[in-house]
Amino acid sequence: MRDVTIITEDKVGLLADISYILGKAKINIESISVTSVGGKAVITILVKSPEKAEDVLKKNGFKVSSGNIIFVKLEDRPGALSEIAKMLADNKINVENLNLVSKDGKNTVVGISVDRPRKAKTILEKYLVENMES
């Protein structure tokens, strides 16, 4: 199984829409994490057929990412990104890409593509969006 992440504008009924689309395609959600920051929704699902889920969601207009991308929630303050970047560097994990997903003045969510996602998830466990209690 592999995770599939949807990043979209947060709106009423979003979870209903996504779960309906996946259910209609006979894709069972094994695990799900949902968070909303700064008007953006970040929904990470774990499914047995990620390629099929990605295809179905994209055909329905959703922006989808998967694979080596991990999403972290940081305090929106100077130096917060530097702290996690140093943690990754100290553990010889290469950051391949980083995208700001949302920012609300209190928190920032970034998507980070790394060369060793399992190790990065262990190191950044307390920052992971999927581990947050929402």
RANOR-V456888 format. One record per residue. OMEGA is omega in radians with two decimals (NA if undefined). Layout:
OMEGA + OMEGA
This chain:
3.14 + -3.13 + 3.06 + -3.10 + 3.10 + 3.07 + -3.08 + 3.05 + 3.11 + 3.12 + 3.08 + 3.10 + -3.10 + 3.14 + 3.09 + 3.14 + -3.09 + -3.12 + 3.08 + -3.13 + -3.13 + 3.12 + 3.13 + 3.11 + 3.14 + 3.08 + -3.12 + 3.09 + -3.14 + -3.14 + 3.14 + 3.05 + -3.12 + 3.03 + 3.12 + 3.12 + 3.05 + 3.10 + 3.10 + 3.05 + 3.05 + -3.08 + 3.12 + 3.14 + 3.04 + -3.09 + 3.12 + -3.14 + -3.06 + -3.14 + 3.12 + 3.13 + 3.12 + -3.12 + -3.12 + -3.13 + 3.12 + 3.12 + 3.11 + 2.99 + -3.13 + 3.03 + -3.03 + 3.02 + 3.11 + 3.07 + -2.99 + -3.10 + 3.02 + -3.11 + -3.13 + 3.10 + -3.12 + 2.99 + -3.13 + -3.14 + 3.12 + 3.09 + -3.10 + 3.13 + 3.12 + -3.12 + -3.12 + 3.09 + 3.11 + 3.11 + 3.12 + -3.13 + 3.14 + -3.14 + 3.07 + 3.08 + -3.10 + 3.04 + -3.12 + -3.13 + 3.10 + 3.13 + 3.00 + -3.11 + 3.13 + -3.09 + -3.11 + -3.13 + 3.11 + -3.12 + 3.07 + 3.04 + 3.09 + 3.03 + -3.08 + 3.04 + -3.08 + -3.14 + 3.13 + -3.03 + -3.14 + 3.13 + 3.13 + 3.13 + 3.11 + -3.11 + -3.07 + -3.02 + -3.08 + 3.14 + -3.03 + 3.11 + -3.08 + 3.13 + -3.12 + 2.99 + -3.09 + NA
